[in-house]
Amino acid sequence: MRLAAHQPLFWPPMYLMQRWLHVDTLVWLGSVQFTRKSRDEHGRNRPTGQNRIVLGDAAGNDVDVTVPVGASRQPIDDTPLGDWADSFISTVCHLYPETPERDVVCHAAAELEGEPLGSVNRATWSLTIGLLDVKAPHVVDDTSLPPVDDRVDRLVTYCRQLGATTYVAGKPAINAYLDANAFAAAGVTLTPQDWTPPHGVQAGRSVLDSILRRGVDRTRKALGW
């Protein structure tokens, strides 16, 4: 059984969407503390994907969209949001042509106003699964699993508890801190995500951008469905 774990993200990027759709079980790390910013692969200090997505305009330029949060230093699931839906809807309508998918996204955003970050991020995941009409992995919340402080031990414990034989992670995480020996000792194989984005697909852009710019069928194909 293949397992992955991650914080629930706001309209996740394509590379994570591809990873998550090709495992059997996905653990949401909603109890992890919300982080406003982190350094990206280029060393830039930027808002995290917990409340930020990258869309694109018709000219191919990146457009950062960040959902404002209230008090931080608390779990992602409990992090309150400021008013965001109207601005988000306006941006989406400005960037993308009118389609049934765009209408669904904008309606959902309006309905989610007032919900905490964790609920919003889970809802965008579910909505994406529905729009793409793909089979979702079994989702488990980390609050239902034993609490473990060390982040590597935590993942190994989740694999044991849920019966995973393979843990799928990004190559940067494997190179930076994941210990293959710790997984192997638990009978789990640590495996890097193996995905090359098709021509024209930007791995770091939100899956929402692909759905609204390229269409559902091309997005499904890009994700390996």
NORZI-V746622 format. One record per backbone hydrogen bond with DSSP energy under -0.5 kcal/mol. CO is the residue of the C=O (numbers start at 1). NH is the residue of the N-H. Records with the same first field share a line. If there is no record, write none. Layout:
CO = NH + NH
This chain:
1 = 165 + 166
2 = 24 + 25
3 = 168
4 = 27
6 = 29
9 = 11
12 = 207
13 = 17
14 = 18
15 = 19
16 = 20
17 = 21
18 = 22
19 = 22
20 = 23
24 = 138
25 = 4
26 = 28 + 140
27 = 6 + 29
28 = 30 + 142
29 = 32
30 = 77
32 = 76
34 = 73
36 = 48
38 = 46
40 = 43
44 = 40 + 46
46 = 38
48 = 51
49 = 10
51 = 67
53 = 55 + 65
54 = 206
55 = 63
57 = 60
61 = 57
63 = 55
65 = 53
66 = 68
68 = 82
74 = 34
75 = 78 + 79
76 = 79 + 118
79 = 117
80 = 70
84 = 88
85 = 89
86 = 90
87 = 91
88 = 92
89 = 93
90 = 94
91 = 95
92 = 96
99 = 103
100 = 104
101 = 105
102 = 106
103 = 107
104 = 108
105 = 109
106 = 110
107 = 111
108 = 112
109 = 113
110 = 113
112 = 115
116 = 120
117 = 121
118 = 122
119 = 123
120 = 124
121 = 125
122 = 126
123 = 127
124 = 128
125 = 129
126 = 130
127 = 131
128 = 132
129 = 133 + 134
138 = 26
140 = 28
141 = 144
142 = 145
150 = 154
151 = 155
152 = 156
153 = 157
154 = 158
155 = 159
156 = 160
157 = 161
158 = 162
159 = 163 + 164
160 = 163
165 = 189
166 = 3 + 168
167 = 169 + 191
169 = 193
170 = 174
171 = 175
172 = 176
173 = 177 + 178
178 = 180
179 = 182 + 183
180 = 184
181 = 185
182 = 186
183 = 186 + 188
184 = 187
188 = 190
189 = 167 + 191
191 = 169
193 = 195
195 = 197
198 = 201
200 = 202
201 = 203
202 = 205
203 = 15
205 = 14
206 = 209 + 210
207 = 211
208 = 212
209 = 213
210 = 214 + 215
211 = 215
215 = 219
216 = 220
217 = 221
218 = 222
219 = 223
220 = 225
221 = 224
